[in-house]
């Protein structure tokens, strides 16, 4: 067995690479590693996105959890960041999200969260792999009344909706927003939250059937959203990926606004309100050069990590920064949540539009995206000007 965990949990083609047997083993090993120091019956939240393979893998995973004596609480189809929040909200000992994020329907994945709502450190993932490979040898399995239980509570999502709405101090009334839910985990929760905040919303790709997640829609396929924002005369379009931990936007003219631009807009607003720790945004080495230029011209600091939101998060935690993310729209607001949160990103962006009264295209002018083929020219041109 090769290394199972990648940069974002265990992923593979469902029922081929990511089998029910593997999900069962991950449930056992994960439950043991994450709850072995718990001196009561541990509680583990389990959620999934809308893929057809989700329930199959959930059944196997939960069986593994219960076989270790833990209590599995299945909360249904919710965004990945909702799992991170709800673990803390209800005092669970761990959480698991079954999702392959932005990937096509044939893929699925399993990612674990600890009791604080953070994705696992490398050493914990390695411990889970070791136990899985050894088939839980030397670990006594419970019997009788000590076997774990499996319950369902799909009402917890309301707590998450209230939480994300409370991250801004006003409503969003007057904003006409077109929302692309990618036929994924945002399909119920995103419209609910934006309606609660008073936005005038229309919704597309919010009818998941198990097979259409991310299919020509969502943050990886923005063409339909671009056309419909212009055609319907909307002020802004918001696109999520399959598990809603990412968010990209479209301005009123149908132009995509990527993660670098979103962080520029929100980061500057946070700086002006004295809410951006050390006037710093954490990003990756794959960010656009225009992001660097924008930061230099606006007295912002950028700190760079290797590609992967886990490395962005690690750097933020180690250095007390509260905003970071990736060009893909995976943005982390550590003041609110412990992982990238697409819905919070959308709400924060819409709040800046509402507060300033500016269109998204006006706000986005703060940063010029430099085509990759022209970067060397701009590096040469700006080196003396801004000391890159």
Secondary structure, DSSP 8 states (H G I E B T S, - for coil): ----EETTEEEEEBTTTB-HHHHHHHHHHHHHHHHTT-SS--EEEEEE-S-TTHHHHHHHHHHHHHHTT-EEEEEEE--HHHHHHHHHHHT-SEEEEE--TTS-TTEEEEEEE-TTS-B--HHHHHHHHHHHHTTTTT-----GGGS--EEE-TTTHHHHHHHHHTTSSS--TT-EEEEE-TTTTHHHHHHHHHHHTT-EEEEES----SS-TTTT-GGG--HHHHHHHHHHT-SEEEEE-TTSS-EEEE-TTS-EE-HHHHHHHHHHHHHHTT-SGGGEEEEETTS-HHHHHHHHHTT-EEEEE-SSHHHHHHHHHHHT--EEE-TTS-EEETTT-SS--HHHHHHHHHHHHHHH---HHHHHTT-----GGGHHHHHHHHHHHH--
